Amino acid sequence: MTRLDLAEMSQDEMIDLILAQAQQVAKLIEQNAKLQAEIDALRLKLDKGKKAPTNSGNSSQPPSKDQKSNAADKRKRHKHGPPQGHVKYERLFVSQPEHIVEIKPKICKDCQTDLTKEELALVNVTQITELPQAKAEVIEVRQYSAICPCCAKIQMEDPPAGLEMERSFGARLEATVVYYRQQQHMSYVRTRSAMQNLHGVKVSEGGIDKIMHRAASQAVQNVKVIETEIQQSVVIHCDETGSRVDGNNFWQWVFSSATAVLHVIRFNRSVDVIKDTMGEHKAEVWVSDCYGAQMNAPSAKHQLCLAHQLRNLQAVVEQYPQDFWARHVQILFRYAIHLHNQRQKISEQVFLNRIERMEPVFDKLLNQTHDLPDVRRLQKRYRKYRAALFVFLYRTDVSPTNNVSERYLRPAVIHRKVTGRFRSIWGAKGYAALKSLIDTGALSGVSPFDIIQKLFGSPALPLGA
């Protein structure tokens, strides 16, 4: 229809045309609304079946696997160096330096006058920390025999500790080899190279293997004390991670308390590992994630790791941003952790009053009705383990998270990534036993190297010590 056609129409014809078009527009609007509703319903159904991308913030995925975006070109750059008002740090002088070098003027640089007998004034002092040349020393041990003139028996003196005749390497050198392998996650090839380049010692891979064998056998014997300590512990933190042993999938478990840390590597991930480790002992509180084997551990009470729960709730928040249940539970869990951290800063009565106000709020959230399956799944979990969520608020020796166990397992994950796998069962058992001794010693302030060196006895140098 053109403008000329409209100009030739009468007023009544024009009104009829407008009314007909208005009726058609209303019908199209109604159809469009129905189609839009169907699209929204399909989109919601599709979103329910599609999970948000996983990362370290909403799952147990390690941060190393997160997809990292490029930095913005116009991002705010921080000023290098210490912040404004930062107290300057200076290295402290030691009271007894090993060497003192005195620099005294001998002659006048201008007139050549002798200054050796003149009074001196100290104007400047500095201390330089340097490493001596890390060159190994070879000790030849000669053992003699003598025939007693009275009884005609052959007599020999036993060599002192650290100089046994069956030794090829001293205790400190063997401890260095084990330290490189155990703590620095170095391969046999890199350990051999480090020993030659840094210490001037040529040791074959077979020699390294024998040293590791001796360390493992000693560690397995000494770790029995730690096993007994764990079995008698009141609060136990436990976690596990995957491990590869001789081409097969194994699991590395850690059991930690305030006084001991025990690592074990087993071929399964079932509760049998826990029962075998704990024996007849029953802990008062077992801190772990929500894995079924952990929740069946022998313990009077359980404490779920709230860090894991916060990540699971974050996944729901990212999946359904329009739903507020997960956000509210996150806020409540974070408030509980904050309350635990403020325990020593507020009075006991205020602390108990805040717990009393918090508990009913959480119960109300658990009793809410939701259509989202992920929300219902978390509600079901928290109803089932309601008594295992806030134990840390009623005991000062319980932590709200299981981060302590994850920290103990982190070096094992690095070792797995660097070395790939354990080539034998004894290698896995030896690593776990050594790790148990080292982590337990760290609780008492003993260095890893000292722990390892004790397995080999007294060092040979200095002679006569």
C-alpha positions in Angstrom: 0.0 0.0 0.0 1.4 3.4 -1.0 0.8 6.9 0.2 -1.5 7.5 -2.9 -3.7 4.6 -1.8 -4.0 6.0 1.7 -4.8 9.5 0.4 -7.7 8.1 -1.7 -9.3 6.2 1.3 -12.3 7.6 3.2 -12.2 8.3 6.9 -14.2 5.2 7.7 -11.9 3.0 5.6 -8.9 4.5 7.3 -10.3 3.7 10.8 -11.1 0.1 9.8 -7.6 -0.3 8.5 -6.0 1.0 11.7 -8.2 -1.2 13.9 -7.3 -4.3 11.8 -3.6 -3.5 12.1 -3.9 -3.0 15.9 -5.6 -6.3 16.3 -2.9 -8.0 14.2 -0.1 -6.3 16.3 -1.7 -7.5 19.5 -1.9 -11.0 18.2 1.8 -10.9 17.2 2.8 -9.6 20.6 1.0 -12.4 22.3 2.7 -15.0 20.1 6.1 -13.4 20.7 5.5 -13.6 24.5 4.7 -17.3 24.3 7.8 -18.0 22.2 10.0 -16.0 24.5 8.6 -18.0 27.5 9.4 -21.2 25.7 13.0 -20.0 24.9 13.5 -19.0 28.6 12.3 -22.4 29.7 14.6 -24.3 27.3 17.5 -22.1 28.3 16.9 -22.7 32.0 16.7 -26.5 31.4 19.9 -26.3 29.4 21.7 -24.3 32.1 20.7 -26.8 34.7 22.4 -29.6 32.8 25.5 -27.5 32.0 28.1 -27.0 34.6 30.1 -23.8 35.1 33.8 -24.1 34.1 35.8 -25.6 37.0 38.7 -23.8 38.6 40.6 -23.8 41.9 37.9 -21.5 43.4 34.9 -23.7 42.8 36.4 -27.2 42.9 39.4 -29.3 44.1 41.2 -28.5 40.9 44.8 -27.2 41.7 45.6 -23.6 40.8 48.2 -24.8 38.3 45.5 -26.1 36.0 43.4 -22.8 36.0 43.1 -21.1 32.6 44.9 -17.8 33.1 43.9 -14.8 31.0 46.4 -12.3 29.6 47.1 -9.2 31.7 45.3 -6.0 30.7 47.4 -3.6 28.7 46.4 -0.6 30.8 46.4 -2.4 34.1 47.6 -0.5 37.2 51.2 -1.2 37.8 52.5 -1.3 41.4 55.6 0.6 42.3 58.6 -1.6 42.8 60.3 -1.7 46.1 59.1 -1.5 49.7 55.9 0.4 50.6 55.9 3.9 52.0 57.1 3.9 55.6 58.5 0.4 55.5 61.2 -0.1 58.1 64.6 -0.7 56.5 65.9 -4.3 57.0 69.6 -4.8 57.5 71.4 -8.0 57.9 72.4 -8.6 61.5 76.1 -9.0 62.3 77.1 -12.3 63.9 78.9 -12.1 67.2 81.7 -14.5 66.4 82.8 -14.4 62.7 85.0 -17.3 61.6 87.6 -14.9 60.0 88.6 -11.3 60.6 90.4 -9.4 58.0 91.9 -6.1 59.1 92.8 -3.5 56.5 95.4 -1.0 57.9 97.1 1.8 56.0 100.9 1.2 55.8 102.2 4.3 54.0 100.9 7.7 53.2 99.8 7.8 49.6 100.8 11.4 49.3 104.2 11.7 51.0 105.1 8.0 51.5 105.5 8.4 55.3 105.5 5.1 57.3 102.1 4.7 59.1 102.6 1.3 60.7 103.4 2.7 64.1 100.7 5.4 64.1 97.5 5.2 66.1 94.6 3.7 64.1 90.9 4.6 64.1 88.2 2.1 63.1 86.0 3.7 60.5 84.1 1.0 58.8 83.0 -2.7 59.4 81.2 -5.1 57.1 80.6 -8.8 57.3 80.6 -10.9 54.1 79.0 -14.3 54.2 80.6 -16.7 51.8 80.5 -20.5 51.2 83.7 -22.5 51.3 84.5 -24.6 48.3 82.2 -27.6 48.6 84.8 -30.2 47.8 84.5 -33.6 49.5 87.5 -34.9 51.4 88.7 -38.5 51.1 89.6 -40.2 54.4 91.7 -43.4 54.2 91.1 -45.7 57.1 93.9 -48.2 57.8 93.1 -50.9 60.3 96.0 -52.8 61.7 96.2 -56.1 63.6 98.7 -57.4 66.2 99.4 -60.8 67.7 99.3 -60.9 71.5 102.7 -62.3 72.8 100.9 -63.9 75.7 97.9 -65.7 74.2 98.9 -65.5 70.6 95.5 -64.2 69.5 95.1 -61.6 66.8 93.8 -58.2 68.1 92.2 -55.4 66.1 90.7 -52.1 67.2 87.2 -51.2 66.0 87.1 -48.0 63.9 85.3 -45.0 65.5 81.8 -44.1 64.6 81.5 -42.7 61.0 84.7 -44.5 59.9 83.4 -48.0 59.7 85.4 -50.3 57.3 82.3 -51.2 55.3 81.6 -47.5 54.4 82.4 -45.9 51.1 80.7 -42.6 51.8 80.4 -40.6 55.0 77.1 -39.9 56.7 77.0 -36.3 55.7 77.6 -37.1 52.0 74.9 -39.8 52.1 72.5 -37.4 53.8 73.2 -34.9 51.0 72.3 -37.5 48.3 69.0 -38.3 50.1 68.3 -34.6 50.7 68.6 -33.9 46.9 66.3 -36.9 46.1 63.8 -36.5 48.8 63.4 -32.8 49.5 64.5 -31.2 46.2 62.7 -33.9 44.1 65.8 -34.4 41.9 66.2 -37.4 39.6 69.0 -39.9 39.7 70.7 -38.2 36.8 70.4 -34.7 38.3 71.5 -35.9 41.7 74.6 -37.5 40.2 75.4 -34.3 38.3 74.9 -32.1 41.4 77.2 -34.3 43.5 79.9 -34.0 40.8 79.6 -30.3 40.0 79.0 -29.0 43.6 81.0 -31.5 45.7 83.5 -33.1 43.3 82.2 -36.6 44.0 81.6 -39.1 41.3 78.8 -41.4 42.4 76.9 -43.7 40.0 73.2 -44.2 39.8 73.7 -47.6 41.4 75.5 -46.0 44.3 72.7 -43.5 44.7 70.2 -46.3 44.7 72.1 -48.1 47.5 72.2 -45.0 49.6 68.5 -44.5 49.1 68.0 -48.2 50.1 69.9 -47.7 53.4 68.0 -44.5 54.2 64.6 -46.2 53.4 65.3 -49.2 55.6 66.3 -47.0 58.5 63.3 -44.7 58.1 60.8 -47.6 58.0 62.1 -48.8 61.3 62.1 -45.4 62.9 58.6 -44.5 61.7 57.0 -47.0 64.0 57.2 -44.5 66.8 55.3 -42.0 64.7 52.6 -44.7 64.0 52.1 -45.2 67.7 52.0 -41.4 68.3 49.2 -41.0 65.6 47.2 -43.9 67.0 47.2 -42.2 70.4 46.3 -38.7 69.0 43.0 -37.0 70.0 42.5 -34.9 66.9 43.6 -36.2 63.5 43.7 -34.5 60.1 43.6 -36.8 57.2 43.8 -36.5 53.4 44.9 -38.5 50.4 46.2 -37.9 46.8 47.1 -40.0 43.8 50.5 -41.7 43.3 52.1 -43.8 40.6 54.1 -46.8 41.8 55.7 -49.2 39.3 53.2 -48.2 36.6 50.1 -48.7 38.8 47.8 -46.2 40.5 48.4 -46.0 44.3 47.3 -43.5 46.9 49.4 -41.5 49.3 47.7 -40.9 52.7 48.7 -38.4 55.4 47.6 -38.6 59.0 48.6 -35.6 61.1 48.2 -34.4 64.7 49.7 -31.7 66.8 52.8 -33.8 67.5 53.3 -36.2 64.6 52.8 -36.6 60.8 52.5 -40.0 59.2 52.6 -40.7 55.4 51.6 -44.1 54.0 51.3 -45.2 50.3 48.8 -47.9 49.6 47.3 -49.5 46.5 43.7 -48.5 47.4 41.7 -45.6 48.7 39.2 -47.4 50.9 38.6 -47.1 54.6 40.7 -50.2 55.1 43.8 -48.0 54.9 42.5 -45.9 57.7 41.6 -48.9 59.9 44.9 -50.6 59.2 46.8 -47.5 60.2 44.7 -46.6 63.3 44.4 -50.2 64.6 42.1 -50.3 67.6 42.4 -46.6 68.3 39.4 -44.3 68.0 40.1 -40.5 67.7 37.9 -37.9 69.4 37.7 -35.7 66.2 38.6 -36.6 62.6 39.1 -33.6 60.3 38.8 -34.3 56.6 36.9 -33.6 53.4 33.6 -35.3 52.7 35.0 -38.5 51.0 33.1 -41.6 52.2 36.2 -43.4 53.5 37.1 -40.4 55.6 33.6 -40.1 57.0 33.8 -43.8 58.1 37.0 -43.3 60.0 37.0 -44.5 63.6 36.3 -41.3 65.5 33.7 -40.0 68.0 33.2 -36.9 66.0 34.0 -35.6 62.5 34.8 -32.1 61.3 34.2 -31.4 57.6 36.7 -29.1 55.9 34.8 -25.8 55.3 37.4 -24.8 52.7 36.1 -27.6 50.5 32.5 -26.7 51.2 33.1 -23.1 50.3 34.5 -24.2 46.9 31.5 -26.4 46.3 29.1 -23.6 47.2 31.1 -21.3 44.9 30.4 -23.7 42.0 26.6 -23.4 42.6 26.9 -19.6 42.8 28.6 -19.5 39.4 26.2 -22.0 38.0 23.0 -20.2 39.2 23.8 -16.6 40.0 20.1 -15.8 40.4 19.8 -18.1 43.4 20.9 -16.8 46.8 20.9 -20.0 48.9 24.5 -20.9 48.2 25.6 -17.3 48.8 23.9 -17.2 52.2 25.5 -20.5 53.3 28.9 -19.2 52.1 28.5 -16.1 54.3 27.5 -18.2 57.3 30.5 -20.5 56.9 32.9 -17.6 56.5 31.4 -16.0 59.6 31.9 -19.2 61.5 35.6 -19.3 60.5 36.0 -15.6 61.4 34.4 -16.3 64.8 36.9 -19.1 65.3 39.8 -16.8 64.6 38.4 -14.1 66.9 38.0 -16.6 69.9 40.9 -15.1 71.8 39.9 -11.5 71.2 36.4 -11.6 72.6 34.9 -12.8 75.8 33.7 -16.3 76.2 30.1 -15.2 76.7 30.0 -13.1 73.6 31.6 -16.0 71.7 28.8 -18.4 72.9 26.1 -15.9 72.2 27.2 -15.5 68.6 27.2 -19.2 68.1 23.8 -19.5 69.6 22.4 -16.9 67.1 24.2 -18.5 64.2 23.1 -22.1 64.6 19.3 -21.4 64.1 20.0 -19.4 60.9 21.8 -22.3 59.4 19.0 -24.7 60.3 16.6 -22.4 58.6 18.7 -22.5 55.4 18.7 -26.3 55.5 14.9 -26.5 55.8 14.3 -24.2 52.8 12.7 -25.8 49.7 14.6 -25.5 46.4 14.1 -26.8 42.9 17.8 -26.6 41.8 19.3 -30.2 42.0 22.7 -28.9 43.0 21.2 -27.0 45.9 19.2 -30.0 47.0 22.4 -32.1 46.9 24.3 -29.8 49.2 21.3 -29.5 51.5 21.1 -33.3 51.7 24.9 -33.4 52.5 24.7 -30.8 55.3 21.6 -32.4 56.8 23.4 -35.8 56.9 26.6 -34.3 58.4 25.0 -31.5 60.4 27.0 -32.5 63.5 30.3 -32.4 61.6 30.1 -28.8 60.4 30.8 -26.6 63.5 32.8 -28.8 65.9 35.7 -26.3 65.7 33.5 -23.7 67.5 33.2 -25.9 70.6 36.8 -27.2 70.7 39.9 -25.1 70.7 42.1 -27.9 69.3 40.0 -28.4 66.1 40.5 -26.4 62.9 37.7 -25.4 60.6 39.7 -26.6 57.5 41.9 -29.5 56.6 44.6 -27.2 55.1 47.2 -28.7 57.3 46.9 -32.1 55.6 46.9 -30.5 52.2 50.1 -28.6 53.0 51.8 -31.9 54.0 50.7 -33.5 50.7 51.8 -30.6 48.5 55.5 -31.7 48.3 54.3 -35.2 47.4 52.4 -33.8 44.5 55.4 -31.8 43.4 57.6 -35.0 43.7 55.1 -36.9 41.5 55.0 -34.2 38.8 58.8 -33.9 38.7 59.9 -37.5 38.9 56.7 -39.0 37.3 56.4 -42.1 39.5 58.1 -44.4 42.0 59.9 -47.2 40.1 59.4 -49.8 42.9 57.3 -50.6 46.0 60.3 -50.1 48.3 60.9 -46.6 46.8 57.4 -45.6 47.6 57.5 -46.9 51.2 60.9 -45.3 51.7 59.7 -42.0 50.5 56.6 -42.1 52.8 58.7 -43.1 55.8 61.3 -40.4 55.2 58.5 -37.8 54.7 57.0 -38.9 58.0 60.3 -38.4 59.8 61.0 -35.0 58.2 57.5 -33.6 58.7 57.4 -34.8 62.3 60.8 -33.4 63.0 59.7 -30.0 61.6 57.1 -29.8 64.3 60.0 -29.7 66.8 62.1 -27.3 64.8 64.6 -30.0 63.5 65.8 -29.4 59.9 65.2 -32.0 57.2 68.9 -32.4 56.6 69.6 -33.2 60.3 66.7 -35.7 60.3 68.2 -37.5 57.3 71.8 -37.4 58.6 70.8 -39.2 61.9 69.7 -42.2 59.8 73.4 -42.7 58.7 75.1 -42.1 62.1 77.9 -39.7 63.0 79.6 -37.8 60.2 83.3 -38.6 59.6 84.5 -35.0 59.7 85.9 -33.4 61.6 88.2 -36.2 62.6 88.4 -37.0 66.3 85.1 -35.2 67.0 
